[in-house]
């Protein structure tokens, strides 16, 4: 059943991704050559949002969103942080939630055809999770992106939770925000795993994403910075527990 649902979705999504190279990525690259960076970003965002929503529709996933009033105005130095449930987390936040940011993403995506074109085109930063040096370089590059006005998105757990519960957050992930003196926007995601990794039927999957209150980091003192890990984790943990559990 899992392979049937994924196969049906792939029949639509893969051609859409292939077409997007010519419709979105190449035109955006041309715009940038002629100093139309803002226009290129808007064009990529429009196409990226469409593809993200298409993926969820084809997998029969309905995403319920709340807390959008907590999203900072565009132009705010911001670092989004969310728990990591599924490969669908990115389509969830890009599509239904409407967040457009560069992601800190694993280097293995370099080898995924079509997806790698998108990763390279939207200010994502590759990270080798086995290399401490790569982790530092990724954080520094992400910090520079934020300082240049590009929002960044990181999953502090570092990998997907296979149990559906929150995993331990990596302390180093917070440096992405604190070194850039950015606003941290915690996001809780629940119920998305049955949409892909945990497919068990043809029924619609209901997933939930909630934006928590932003946490400014620019004025935090040393003691507050030491406790920031617990504050961010606590915000996501509390809201995660409040969201409906996945239906079985």
Biotite code that builds the C-alpha atoms (Angstrom):
import biotite.structure as struc

atoms = struc.array([
    struc.Atom([0.000, 0.000, 0.000], chain_id="A", res_id=1, res_name="UNK", atom_name="CA", element="C"),
    struc.Atom([2.817, 2.368, 0.888], chain_id="A", res_id=2, res_name="UNK", atom_name="CA", element="C"),
    struc.Atom([4.529, 1.859, -2.449], chain_id="A", res_id=3, res_name="UNK", atom_name="CA", element="C"),
    struc.Atom([1.253, 2.262, -4.347], chain_id="A", res_id=4, res_name="UNK", atom_name="CA", element="C"),
    struc.Atom([0.538, 5.637, -2.738], chain_id="A", res_id=5, res_name="UNK", atom_name="CA", element="C"),
    struc.Atom([4.101, 6.850, -3.221], chain_id="A", res_id=6, res_name="UNK", atom_name="CA", element="C"),
    struc.Atom([4.134, 5.574, -6.800], chain_id="A", res_id=7, res_name="UNK", atom_name="CA", element="C"),
    struc.Atom([0.920, 7.408, -7.681], chain_id="A", res_id=8, res_name="UNK", atom_name="CA", element="C"),
    struc.Atom([2.270, 10.621, -6.153], chain_id="A", res_id=9, res_name="UNK", atom_name="CA", element="C"),
    struc.Atom([5.586, 10.236, -7.986], chain_id="A", res_id=10, res_name="UNK", atom_name="CA", element="C"),
    struc.Atom([3.794, 10.027, -11.346], chain_id="A", res_id=11, res_name="UNK", atom_name="CA", element="C"),
    struc.Atom([2.764, 13.653, -10.866], chain_id="A", res_id=12, res_name="UNK", atom_name="CA", element="C"),
    struc.Atom([5.444, 15.102, -8.600], chain_id="A", res_id=13, res_name="UNK", atom_name="CA", element="C"),
    struc.Atom([8.528, 13.917, -10.521], chain_id="A", res_id=14, res_name="UNK", atom_name="CA", element="C"),
    struc.Atom([7.411, 15.459, -13.853], chain_id="A", res_id=15, res_name="UNK", atom_name="CA", element="C"),
    struc.Atom([6.494, 18.648, -11.966], chain_id="A", res_id=16, res_name="UNK", atom_name="CA", element="C"),
    struc.Atom([9.990, 18.808, -10.474], chain_id="A", res_id=17, res_name="UNK", atom_name="CA", element="C"),
    struc.Atom([11.544, 18.197, -13.883], chain_id="A", res_id=18, res_name="UNK", atom_name="CA", element="C"),
    struc.Atom([9.402, 20.916, -15.447], chain_id="A", res_id=19, res_name="UNK", atom_name="CA", element="C"),
    struc.Atom([10.296, 23.297, -12.605], chain_id="A", res_id=20, res_name="UNK", atom_name="CA", element="C"),
    struc.Atom([13.941, 23.264, -13.679], chain_id="A", res_id=21, res_name="UNK", atom_name="CA", element="C"),
    struc.Atom([12.910, 25.017, -16.899], chain_id="A", res_id=22, res_name="UNK", atom_name="CA", element="C"),
    struc.Atom([9.962, 27.011, -15.542], chain_id="A", res_id=23, res_name="UNK", atom_name="CA", element="C"),
    struc.Atom([11.431, 28.176, -12.218], chain_id="A", res_id=24, res_name="UNK", atom_name="CA", element="C"),
    struc.Atom([15.134, 27.541, -11.669], chain_id="A", res_id=25, res_name="UNK", atom_name="CA", element="C"),
    struc.Atom([16.572, 28.562, -15.051], chain_id="A", res_id=26, res_name="UNK", atom_name="CA", element="C"),
    struc.Atom([14.416, 31.727, -15.382], chain_id="A", res_id=27, res_name="UNK", atom_name="CA", element="C"),
    struc.Atom([15.315, 32.708, -11.808], chain_id="A", res_id=28, res_name="UNK", atom_name="CA", element="C"),
    struc.Atom([18.988, 32.254, -12.617], chain_id="A", res_id=29, res_name="UNK", atom_name="CA", element="C"),
    struc.Atom([18.624, 34.526, -15.632], chain_id="A", res_id=30, res_name="UNK", atom_name="CA", element="C"),
    struc.Atom([16.868, 37.157, -13.495], chain_id="A", res_id=31, res_name="UNK", atom_name="CA", element="C"),
    struc.Atom([19.783, 37.112, -11.045], chain_id="A", res_id=32, res_name="UNK", atom_name="CA", element="C"),
    struc.Atom([22.247, 37.652, -13.885], chain_id="A", res_id=33, res_name="UNK", atom_name="CA", element="C"),
    struc.Atom([20.418, 40.873, -14.684], chain_id="A", res_id=34, res_name="UNK", atom_name="CA", element="C"),
    struc.Atom([20.360, 41.960, -11.024], chain_id="A", res_id=35, res_name="UNK", atom_name="CA", element="C"),
    struc.Atom([16.746, 40.917, -10.517], chain_id="A", res_id=36, res_name="UNK", atom_name="CA", element="C"),
    struc.Atom([17.394, 39.014, -7.289], chain_id="A", res_id=37, res_name="UNK", atom_name="CA", element="C"),
    struc.Atom([14.127, 40.034, -5.623], chain_id="A", res_id=38, res_name="UNK", atom_name="CA", element="C"),
    struc.Atom([12.093, 39.094, -8.677], chain_id="A", res_id=39, res_name="UNK", atom_name="CA", element="C"),
    struc.Atom([13.965, 35.788, -8.890], chain_id="A", res_id=40, res_name="UNK", atom_name="CA", element="C"),
    struc.Atom([13.228, 35.033, -5.233], chain_id="A", res_id=41, res_name="UNK", atom_name="CA", element="C"),
    struc.Atom([9.528, 35.808, -5.686], chain_id="A", res_id=42, res_name="UNK", atom_name="CA", element="C"),
    struc.Atom([9.386, 33.549, -8.748], chain_id="A", res_id=43, res_name="UNK", atom_name="CA", element="C"),
    struc.Atom([11.147, 30.699, -6.934], chain_id="A", res_id=44, res_name="UNK", atom_name="CA", element="C"),
    struc.Atom([8.903, 31.126, -3.909], chain_id="A", res_id=45, res_name="UNK", atom_name="CA", element="C"),
    struc.Atom([5.739, 30.973, -5.991], chain_id="A", res_id=46, res_name="UNK", atom_name="CA", element="C"),
    struc.Atom([6.868, 27.814, -7.773], chain_id="A", res_id=47, res_name="UNK", atom_name="CA", element="C"),
    struc.Atom([8.311, 26.211, -4.632], chain_id="A", res_id=48, res_name="UNK", atom_name="CA", element="C"),
    struc.Atom([5.088, 26.786, -2.713], chain_id="A", res_id=49, res_name="UNK", atom_name="CA", element="C"),
    struc.Atom([3.071, 25.233, -5.550], chain_id="A", res_id=50, res_name="UNK", atom_name="CA", element="C"),
    struc.Atom([5.256, 22.112, -5.674], chain_id="A", res_id=51, res_name="UNK", atom_name="CA", element="C"),
    struc.Atom([5.189, 21.730, -1.887], chain_id="A", res_id=52, res_name="UNK", atom_name="CA", element="C"),
    struc.Atom([1.394, 21.830, -1.885], chain_id="A", res_id=53, res_name="UNK", atom_name="CA", element="C"),
    struc.Atom([1.261, 19.456, -4.858], chain_id="A", res_id=54, res_name="UNK", atom_name="CA", element="C"),
    struc.Atom([3.353, 16.867, -2.984], chain_id="A", res_id=55, res_name="UNK", atom_name="CA", element="C"),
    struc.Atom([0.977, 16.963, -0.014], chain_id="A", res_id=56, res_name="UNK", atom_name="CA", element="C"),
    struc.Atom([-2.132, 16.789, -2.188], chain_id="A", res_id=57, res_name="UNK", atom_name="CA", element="C"),
    struc.Atom([-0.823, 13.772, -4.096], chain_id="A", res_id=58, res_name="UNK", atom_name="CA", element="C"),
    struc.Atom([-0.038, 11.995, -0.809], chain_id="A", res_id=59, res_name="UNK", atom_name="CA", element="C"),
    struc.Atom([-3.527, 12.876, 0.483], chain_id="A", res_id=60, res_name="UNK", atom_name="CA", element="C"),
    struc.Atom([-2.218, 14.940, 3.398], chain_id="A", res_id=61, res_name="UNK", atom_name="CA", element="C"),
    struc.Atom([-4.269, 17.743, 4.930], chain_id="A", res_id=62, res_name="UNK", atom_name="CA", element="C"),
    struc.Atom([-2.205, 20.191, 6.989], chain_id="A", res_id=63, res_name="UNK", atom_name="CA", element="C"),
    struc.Atom([-3.856, 22.253, 9.726], chain_id="A", res_id=64, res_name="UNK", atom_name="CA", element="C"),
    struc.Atom([-1.973, 25.465, 10.510], chain_id="A", res_id=65, res_name="UNK", atom_name="CA", element="C"),
    struc.Atom([-2.183, 27.832, 13.456], chain_id="A", res_id=66, res_name="UNK", atom_name="CA", element="C"),
    struc.Atom([-0.089, 30.571, 15.029], chain_id="A", res_id=67, res_name="UNK", atom_name="CA", element="C"),
    struc.Atom([0.671, 32.414, 11.801], chain_id="A", res_id=68, res_name="UNK", atom_name="CA", element="C"),
    struc.Atom([0.222, 35.686, 13.700], chain_id="A", res_id=69, res_name="UNK", atom_name="CA", element="C"),
    struc.Atom([3.555, 34.826, 15.365], chain_id="A", res_id=70, res_name="UNK", atom_name="CA", element="C"),
    struc.Atom([5.473, 34.965, 12.078], chain_id="A", res_id=71, res_name="UNK", atom_name="CA", element="C"),
    struc.Atom([7.739, 38.057, 12.099], chain_id="A", res_id=72, res_name="UNK", atom_name="CA", element="C"),
    struc.Atom([7.413, 40.685, 9.346], chain_id="A", res_id=73, res_name="UNK", atom_name="CA", element="C"),
    struc.Atom([9.542, 40.162, 6.248], chain_id="A", res_id=74, res_name="UNK", atom_name="CA", element="C"),
    struc.Atom([12.960, 41.724, 6.685], chain_id="A", res_id=75, res_name="UNK", atom_name="CA", element="C"),
    struc.Atom([13.320, 40.563, 10.291], chain_id="A", res_id=76, res_name="UNK", atom_name="CA", element="C"),
    struc.Atom([16.530, 38.579, 10.908], chain_id="A", res_id=77, res_name="UNK", atom_name="CA", element="C"),
    struc.Atom([14.946, 35.216, 11.661], chain_id="A", res_id=78, res_name="UNK", atom_name="CA", element="C"),
    struc.Atom([15.865, 31.610, 12.330], chain_id="A", res_id=79, res_name="UNK", atom_name="CA", element="C"),
    struc.Atom([13.042, 29.078, 12.212], chain_id="A", res_id=80, res_name="UNK", atom_name="CA", element="C"),
    struc.Atom([13.440, 25.982, 14.393], chain_id="A", res_id=81, res_name="UNK", atom_name="CA", element="C"),
    struc.Atom([11.139, 22.947, 14.274], chain_id="A", res_id=82, res_name="UNK", atom_name="CA", element="C"),
    struc.Atom([11.030, 19.364, 15.441], chain_id="A", res_id=83, res_name="UNK", atom_name="CA", element="C"),
    struc.Atom([11.745, 16.871, 12.671], chain_id="A", res_id=84, res_name="UNK", atom_name="CA", element="C"),
    struc.Atom([9.114, 14.204, 11.958], chain_id="A", res_id=85, res_name="UNK", atom_name="CA", element="C"),
    struc.Atom([9.333, 13.367, 8.277], chain_id="A", res_id=86, res_name="UNK", atom_name="CA", element="C"),
    struc.Atom([10.751, 14.104, 4.844], chain_id="A", res_id=87, res_name="UNK", atom_name="CA", element="C"),
    struc.Atom([7.477, 15.982, 4.387], chain_id="A", res_id=88, res_name="UNK", atom_name="CA", element="C"),
    struc.Atom([8.379, 18.574, 7.030], chain_id="A", res_id=89, res_name="UNK", atom_name="CA", element="C"),
    struc.Atom([9.855, 20.863, 4.383], chain_id="A", res_id=90, res_name="UNK", atom_name="CA", element="C"),
    struc.Atom([6.798, 20.751, 2.075], chain_id="A", res_id=91, res_name="UNK", atom_name="CA", element="C"),
    struc.Atom([4.635, 21.372, 5.158], chain_id="A", res_id=92, res_name="UNK", atom_name="CA", element="C"),
    struc.Atom([6.387, 24.592, 6.179], chain_id="A", res_id=93, res_name="UNK", atom_name="CA", element="C"),
    struc.Atom([6.955, 25.839, 2.617], chain_id="A", res_id=94, res_name="UNK", atom_name="CA", element="C"),
    struc.Atom([3.455, 25.045, 1.344], chain_id="A", res_id=95, res_name="UNK", atom_name="CA", element="C"),
    struc.Atom([0.622, 25.353, 3.889], chain_id="A", res_id=96, res_name="UNK", atom_name="CA", element="C"),
    struc.Atom([2.598, 27.477, 6.354], chain_id="A", res_id=97, res_name="UNK", atom_name="CA", element="C"),
    struc.Atom([4.143, 29.663, 3.659], chain_id="A", res_id=98, res_name="UNK", atom_name="CA", element="C"),
    struc.Atom([7.629, 29.969, 5.171], chain_id="A", res_id=99, res_name="UNK", atom_name="CA", element="C"),
    struc.Atom([10.334, 30.689, 2.591], chain_id="A", res_id=100, res_name="UNK", atom_name="CA", element="C"),
    struc.Atom([13.847, 30.197, 3.942], chain_id="A", res_id=101, res_name="UNK", atom_name="CA", element="C"),
    struc.Atom([17.170, 28.539, 3.343], chain_id="A", res_id=102, res_name="UNK", atom_name="CA", element="C"),
    struc.Atom([17.411, 25.164, 5.087], chain_id="A", res_id=103, res_name="UNK", atom_name="CA", element="C"),
    struc.Atom([20.346, 23.575, 6.854], chain_id="A", res_id=104, res_name="UNK", atom_name="CA", element="C"),
    struc.Atom([20.203, 20.235, 5.075], chain_id="A", res_id=105, res_name="UNK", atom_name="CA", element="C"),
    struc.Atom([22.188, 17.014, 4.976], chain_id="A", res_id=106, res_name="UNK", atom_name="CA", element="C"),
    struc.Atom([24.828, 16.652, 2.272], chain_id="A", res_id=107, res_name="UNK", atom_name="CA", element="C"),
    struc.Atom([23.201, 13.451, 0.985], chain_id="A", res_id=108, res_name="UNK", atom_name="CA", element="C"),
    struc.Atom([20.633, 15.571, -0.852], chain_id="A", res_id=109, res_name="UNK", atom_name="CA", element="C"),
    struc.Atom([23.389, 16.546, -3.279], chain_id="A", res_id=110, res_name="UNK", atom_name="CA", element="C"),
    struc.Atom([22.866, 13.104, -4.838], chain_id="A", res_id=111, res_name="UNK", atom_name="CA", element="C"),
    struc.Atom([19.072, 13.333, -5.198], chain_id="A", res_id=112, res_name="UNK", atom_name="CA", element="C"),
    struc.Atom([18.228, 14.305, -8.798], chain_id="A", res_id=113, res_name="UNK", atom_name="CA", element="C"),
    struc.Atom([15.980, 17.372, -9.289], chain_id="A", res_id=114, res_name="UNK", atom_name="CA", element="C"),
    struc.Atom([15.758, 17.992, -5.542], chain_id="A", res_id=115, res_name="UNK", atom_name="CA", element="C"),
    struc.Atom([19.439, 18.983, -5.534], chain_id="A", res_id=116, res_name="UNK", atom_name="CA", element="C"),
    struc.Atom([18.702, 21.731, -8.088], chain_id="A", res_id=117, res_name="UNK", atom_name="CA", element="C"),
    struc.Atom([16.161, 23.264, -5.716], chain_id="A", res_id=118, res_name="UNK", atom_name="CA", element="C"),
    struc.Atom([18.438, 22.941, -2.690], chain_id="A", res_id=119, res_name="UNK", atom_name="CA", element="C"),
    struc.Atom([21.198, 24.810, -4.494], chain_id="A", res_id=120, res_name="UNK", atom_name="CA", element="C"),
    struc.Atom([18.830, 27.517, -5.763], chain_id="A", res_id=121, res_name="UNK", atom_name="CA", element="C"),
    struc.Atom([17.148, 28.656, -2.530], chain_id="A", res_id=122, res_name="UNK", atom_name="CA", element="C"),
    struc.Atom([20.076, 29.470, -0.238], chain_id="A", res_id=123, res_name="UNK", atom_name="CA", element="C"),
    struc.Atom([20.162, 26.114, 1.533], chain_id="A", res_id=124, res_name="UNK", atom_name="CA", element="C"),
    struc.Atom([23.363, 25.087, 3.320], chain_id="A", res_id=125, res_name="UNK", atom_name="CA", element="C"),
    struc.Atom([24.704, 21.548, 3.181], chain_id="A", res_id=126, res_name="UNK", atom_name="CA", element="C"),
    struc.Atom([25.991, 19.893, 6.344], chain_id="A", res_id=127, res_name="UNK", atom_name="CA", element="C"),
    struc.Atom([27.928, 16.667, 6.894], chain_id="A", res_id=128, res_name="UNK", atom_name="CA", element="C"),
    struc.Atom([26.534, 15.404, 10.185], chain_id="A", res_id=129, res_name="UNK", atom_name="CA", element="C"),
    struc.Atom([29.584, 13.181, 10.709], chain_id="A", res_id=130, res_name="UNK", atom_name="CA", element="C"),
    struc.Atom([32.014, 16.095, 10.477], chain_id="A", res_id=131, res_name="UNK", atom_name="CA", element="C"),
    struc.Atom([32.282, 18.644, 13.311], chain_id="A", res_id=132, res_name="UNK", atom_name="CA", element="C"),
    struc.Atom([34.142, 20.968, 10.957], chain_id="A", res_id=133, res_name="UNK", atom_name="CA", element="C"),
    struc.Atom([31.342, 20.794, 8.389], chain_id="A", res_id=134, res_name="UNK", atom_name="CA", element="C"),
    struc.Atom([28.809, 21.573, 11.118], chain_id="A", res_id=135, res_name="UNK", atom_name="CA", element="C"),
    struc.Atom([30.728, 24.702, 12.128], chain_id="A", res_id=136, res_name="UNK", atom_name="CA", element="C"),
    struc.Atom([31.105, 25.829, 8.519], chain_id="A", res_id=137, res_name="UNK", atom_name="CA", element="C"),
    struc.Atom([27.392, 25.282, 7.865], chain_id="A", res_id=138, res_name="UNK", atom_name="CA", element="C"),
    struc.Atom([26.413, 27.333, 10.915], chain_id="A", res_id=139, res_name="UNK", atom_name="CA", element="C"),
    struc.Atom([28.754, 30.164, 9.913], chain_id="A", res_id=140, res_name="UNK", atom_name="CA", element="C"),
    struc.Atom([27.395, 30.209, 6.377], chain_id="A", res_id=141, res_name="UNK", atom_name="CA", element="C"),
    struc.Atom([23.841, 30.185, 7.717], chain_id="A", res_id=142, res_name="UNK", atom_name="CA", element="C"),
    struc.Atom([24.685, 33.083, 10.044], chain_id="A", res_id=143, res_name="UNK", atom_name="CA", element="C"),
    struc.Atom([25.977, 35.074, 7.096], chain_id="A", res_id=144, res_name="UNK", atom_name="CA", element="C"),
    struc.Atom([22.780, 34.330, 5.173], chain_id="A", res_id=145, res_name="UNK", atom_name="CA", element="C"),
    struc.Atom([20.681, 35.710, 8.029], chain_id="A", res_id=146, res_name="UNK", atom_name="CA", element="C"),
    struc.Atom([22.841, 38.819, 8.226], chain_id="A", res_id=147, res_name="UNK", atom_name="CA", element="C"),
    struc.Atom([22.320, 39.236, 4.480], chain_id="A", res_id=148, res_name="UNK", atom_name="CA", element="C"),
    struc.Atom([18.551, 39.198, 4.965], chain_id="A", res_id=149, res_name="UNK", atom_name="CA", element="C"),
    struc.Atom([17.911, 35.535, 4.142], chain_id="A", res_id=150, res_name="UNK", atom_name="CA", element="C"),
    struc.Atom([15.796, 33.657, 6.740], chain_id="A", res_id=151, res_name="UNK", atom_name="CA", element="C"),
    struc.Atom([17.199, 30.275, 7.735], chain_id="A", res_id=152, res_name="UNK", atom_name="CA", element="C"),
    struc.Atom([15.477, 27.105, 8.903], chain_id="A", res_id=153, res_name="UNK", atom_name="CA", element="C"),
    struc.Atom([17.016, 24.354, 11.009], chain_id="A", res_id=154, res_name="UNK", atom_name="CA", element="C"),
    struc.Atom([15.784, 21.149, 12.623], chain_id="A", res_id=155, res_name="UNK", atom_name="CA", element="C"),
    struc.Atom([17.670, 21.135, 15.965], chain_id="A", res_id=156, res_name="UNK", atom_name="CA", element="C"),
    struc.Atom([17.222, 17.368, 16.440], chain_id="A", res_id=157, res_name="UNK", atom_name="CA", element="C"),
    struc.Atom([19.536, 16.905, 13.465], chain_id="A", res_id=158, res_name="UNK", atom_name="CA", element="C"),
    struc.Atom([17.592, 13.916, 12.142], chain_id="A", res_id=159, res_name="UNK", atom_name="CA", element="C"),
    struc.Atom([14.036, 12.668, 11.853], chain_id="A", res_id=160, res_name="UNK", atom_name="CA", element="C"),
    struc.Atom([12.328, 11.155, 14.879], chain_id="A", res_id=161, res_name="UNK", atom_name="CA", element="C"),
    struc.Atom([11.305, 7.601, 14.044], chain_id="A", res_id=162, res_name="UNK", atom_name="CA", element="C"),
    struc.Atom([9.107, 7.303, 17.134], chain_id="A", res_id=163, res_name="UNK", atom_name="CA", element="C"),
    struc.Atom([7.002, 10.401, 16.564], chain_id="A", res_id=164, res_name="UNK", atom_name="CA", element="C"),
    struc.Atom([8.299, 11.880, 19.818], chain_id="A", res_id=165, res_name="UNK", atom_name="CA", element="C"),
    struc.Atom([10.637, 14.844, 20.182], chain_id="A", res_id=166, res_name="UNK", atom_name="CA", element="C"),
    struc.Atom([14.323, 13.991, 20.126], chain_id="A", res_id=167, res_name="UNK", atom_name="CA", element="C"),
    struc.Atom([17.164, 15.780, 21.854], chain_id="A", res_id=168, res_name="UNK", atom_name="CA", element="C"),
    struc.Atom([18.071, 19.167, 20.414], chain_id="A", res_id=169, res_name="UNK", atom_name="CA", element="C"),
    struc.Atom([21.681, 19.805, 19.374], chain_id="A", res_id=170, res_name="UNK", atom_name="CA", element="C"),
    struc.Atom([23.073, 22.799, 21.272], chain_id="A", res_id=171, res_name="UNK", atom_name="CA", element="C"),
    struc.Atom([25.107, 23.916, 18.268], chain_id="A", res_id=172, res_name="UNK", atom_name="CA", element="C"),
    struc.Atom([21.957, 24.579, 16.249], chain_id="A", res_id=173, res_name="UNK", atom_name="CA", element="C"),
    struc.Atom([21.122, 27.565, 18.459], chain_id="A", res_id=174, res_name="UNK", atom_name="CA", element="C"),
    struc.Atom([24.323, 29.303, 17.396], chain_id="A", res_id=175, res_name="UNK", atom_name="CA", element="C"),
    struc.Atom([22.729, 29.819, 13.999], chain_id="A", res_id=176, res_name="UNK", atom_name="CA", element="C"),
    struc.Atom([20.388, 32.295, 15.669], chain_id="A", res_id=177, res_name="UNK", atom_name="CA", element="C"),
    struc.Atom([22.497, 33.707, 18.507], chain_id="A", res_id=178, res_name="UNK", atom_name="CA", element="C"),
    struc.Atom([25.528, 34.549, 16.359], chain_id="A", res_id=179, res_name="UNK", atom_name="CA", element="C"),
    struc.Atom([23.282, 36.336, 13.880], chain_id="A", res_id=180, res_name="UNK", atom_name="CA", element="C"),
    struc.Atom([21.327, 37.979, 16.755], chain_id="A", res_id=181, res_name="UNK", atom_name="CA", element="C"),
    struc.Atom([18.212, 36.692, 15.020], chain_id="A", res_id=182, res_name="UNK", atom_name="CA", element="C"),
    struc.Atom([14.673, 36.136, 16.154], chain_id="A", res_id=183, res_name="UNK", atom_name="CA", element="C"),
    struc.Atom([14.039, 32.445, 16.855], chain_id="A", res_id=184, res_name="UNK", atom_name="CA", element="C"),
    struc.Atom([10.637, 31.219, 15.691], chain_id="A", res_id=185, res_name="UNK", atom_name="CA", element="C"),
    struc.Atom([9.882, 27.795, 17.219], chain_id="A", res_id=186, res_name="UNK", atom_name="CA", element="C"),
    struc.Atom([7.538, 25.587, 15.187], chain_id="A", res_id=187, res_name="UNK", atom_name="CA", element="C"),
    struc.Atom([5.836, 22.382, 16.320], chain_id="A", res_id=188, res_name="UNK", atom_name="CA", element="C"),
    struc.Atom([4.938, 19.724, 13.742], chain_id="A", res_id=189, res_name="UNK", atom_name="CA", element="C"),
    struc.Atom([2.858, 16.658, 14.543], chain_id="A", res_id=190, res_name="UNK", atom_name="CA", element="C"),
    struc.Atom([1.110, 13.899, 12.626], chain_id="A", res_id=191, res_name="UNK", atom_name="CA", element="C"),
    struc.Atom([2.948, 14.208, 9.311], chain_id="A", res_id=192, res_name="UNK", atom_name="CA", element="C"),
    struc.Atom([4.914, 10.944, 9.449], chain_id="A", res_id=193, res_name="UNK", atom_name="CA", element="C"),
    struc.Atom([1.907, 8.755, 8.435], chain_id="A", res_id=194, res_name="UNK", atom_name="CA", element="C"),
    struc.Atom([1.810, 10.801, 5.221], chain_id="A", res_id=195, res_name="UNK", atom_name="CA", element="C"),
    struc.Atom([4.996, 9.165, 3.906], chain_id="A", res_id=196, res_name="UNK", atom_name="CA", element="C"),
    struc.Atom([7.219, 7.025, 6.131], chain_id="A", res_id=197, res_name="UNK", atom_name="CA", element="C"),
    struc.Atom([4.300, 5.567, 8.088], chain_id="A", res_id=198, res_name="UNK", atom_name="CA", element="C"),
    struc.Atom([1.700, 5.076, 5.352], chain_id="A", res_id=199, res_name="UNK", atom_name="CA", element="C"),
    struc.Atom([-0.734, 2.363, 6.425], chain_id="A", res_id=200, res_name="UNK", atom_name="CA", element="C"),
    struc.Atom([-3.915, 3.012, 4.419], chain_id="A", res_id=201, res_name="UNK", atom_name="CA", element="C"),
    struc.Atom([-5.477, 5.139, 1.696], chain_id="A", res_id=202, res_name="UNK", atom_name="CA", element="C"),
    struc.Atom([-7.214, 7.378, 4.226], chain_id="A", res_id=203, res_name="UNK", atom_name="CA", element="C"),
    struc.Atom([-6.464, 11.094, 4.365], chain_id="A", res_id=204, res_name="UNK", atom_name="CA", element="C"),
    struc.Atom([-3.713, 12.019, 6.797], chain_id="A", res_id=205, res_name="UNK", atom_name="CA", element="C"),
    struc.Atom([-4.289, 15.017, 9.057], chain_id="A", res_id=206, res_name="UNK", atom_name="CA", element="C"),
    struc.Atom([-1.108, 16.776, 10.127], chain_id="A", res_id=207, res_name="UNK", atom_name="CA", element="C"),
    struc.Atom([-0.654, 19.834, 12.318], chain_id="A", res_id=208, res_name="UNK", atom_name="CA", element="C"),
    struc.Atom([1.843, 22.679, 12.334], chain_id="A", res_id=209, res_name="UNK", atom_name="CA", element="C"),
    struc.Atom([1.861, 25.447, 14.916], chain_id="A", res_id=210, res_name="UNK", atom_name="CA", element="C"),
    struc.Atom([3.999, 28.585, 15.111], chain_id="A", res_id=211, res_name="UNK", atom_name="CA", element="C"),
    struc.Atom([5.024, 29.431, 18.683], chain_id="A", res_id=212, res_name="UNK", atom_name="CA", element="C"),
    struc.Atom([5.835, 32.884, 20.033], chain_id="A", res_id=213, res_name="UNK", atom_name="CA", element="C"),
    struc.Atom([9.116, 34.296, 18.672], chain_id="A", res_id=214, res_name="UNK", atom_name="CA", element="C"),
    struc.Atom([12.144, 34.501, 20.941], chain_id="A", res_id=215, res_name="UNK", atom_name="CA", element="C"),
    struc.Atom([14.466, 37.512, 20.420], chain_id="A", res_id=216, res_name="UNK", atom_name="CA", element="C"),
    struc.Atom([18.158, 36.728, 20.954], chain_id="A", res_id=217, res_name="UNK", atom_name="CA", element="C"),
    struc.Atom([19.858, 40.082, 20.285], chain_id="A", res_id=218, res_name="UNK", atom_name="CA", element="C"),
    struc.Atom([19.604, 41.355, 23.879], chain_id="A", res_id=219, res_name="UNK", atom_name="CA", element="C"),
    struc.Atom([20.022, 38.103, 25.820], chain_id="A", res_id=220, res_name="UNK", atom_name="CA", element="C"),
    struc.Atom([22.675, 38.071, 28.550], chain_id="A", res_id=221, res_name="UNK", atom_name="CA", element="C"),
    struc.Atom([25.036, 35.161, 29.235], chain_id="A", res_id=222, res_name="UNK", atom_name="CA", element="C"),
    struc.Atom([22.696, 33.430, 31.680], chain_id="A", res_id=223, res_name="UNK", atom_name="CA", element="C"),
    struc.Atom([19.775, 33.683, 29.296], chain_id="A", res_id=224, res_name="UNK", atom_name="CA", element="C"),
    struc.Atom([21.878, 32.333, 26.464], chain_id="A", res_id=225, res_name="UNK", atom_name="CA", element="C"),
    struc.Atom([22.848, 29.339, 28.588], chain_id="A", res_id=226, res_name="UNK", atom_name="CA", element="C"),
    struc.Atom([19.180, 28.542, 29.180], chain_id="A", res_id=227, res_name="UNK", atom_name="CA", element="C"),
    struc.Atom([18.041, 29.292, 25.621], chain_id="A", res_id=228, res_name="UNK", atom_name="CA", element="C"),
    struc.Atom([18.242, 25.626, 24.642], chain_id="A", res_id=229, res_name="UNK", atom_name="CA", element="C"),
    struc.Atom([15.646, 24.738, 27.295], chain_id="A", res_id=230, res_name="UNK", atom_name="CA", element="C"),
    struc.Atom([13.437, 27.686, 26.382], chain_id="A", res_id=231, res_name="UNK", atom_name="CA", element="C"),
    struc.Atom([13.242, 26.766, 22.690], chain_id="A", res_id=232, res_name="UNK", atom_name="CA", element="C"),
    struc.Atom([12.799, 23.066, 23.409], chain_id="A", res_id=233, res_name="UNK", atom_name="CA", element="C"),
    struc.Atom([10.143, 23.863, 25.998], chain_id="A", res_id=234, res_name="UNK", atom_name="CA", element="C"),
    struc.Atom([8.132, 26.021, 23.587], chain_id="A", res_id=235, res_name="UNK", atom_name="CA", element="C"),
    struc.Atom([8.074, 23.289, 20.942], chain_id="A", res_id=236, res_name="UNK", atom_name="CA", element="C"),
    struc.Atom([7.520, 20.478, 23.459], chain_id="A", res_id=237, res_name="UNK", atom_name="CA", element="C"),
    struc.Atom([4.546, 22.232, 25.062], chain_id="A", res_id=238, res_name="UNK", atom_name="CA", element="C"),
    struc.Atom([2.811, 23.043, 21.801], chain_id="A", res_id=239, res_name="UNK", atom_name="CA", element="C"),
    struc.Atom([3.622, 19.605, 20.349], chain_id="A", res_id=240, res_name="UNK", atom_name="CA", element="C"),
    struc.Atom([1.845, 17.951, 23.292], chain_id="A", res_id=241, res_name="UNK", atom_name="CA", element="C"),
    struc.Atom([-1.209, 20.131, 22.706], chain_id="A", res_id=242, res_name="UNK", atom_name="CA", element="C"),
    struc.Atom([-1.580, 19.188, 19.042], chain_id="A", res_id=243, res_name="UNK", atom_name="CA", element="C"),
    struc.Atom([-3.794, 16.192, 18.099], chain_id="A", res_id=244, res_name="UNK", atom_name="CA", element="C"),
    struc.Atom([-2.018, 12.837, 18.020], chain_id="A", res_id=245, res_name="UNK", atom_name="CA", element="C"),
    struc.Atom([-1.803, 11.009, 14.669], chain_id="A", res_id=246, res_name="UNK", atom_name="CA", element="C"),
    struc.Atom([-4.766, 8.764, 13.877], chain_id="A", res_id=247, res_name="UNK", atom_name="CA", element="C"),
    struc.Atom([-3.958, 5.098, 13.463], chain_id="A", res_id=248, res_name="UNK", atom_name="CA", element="C"),
])
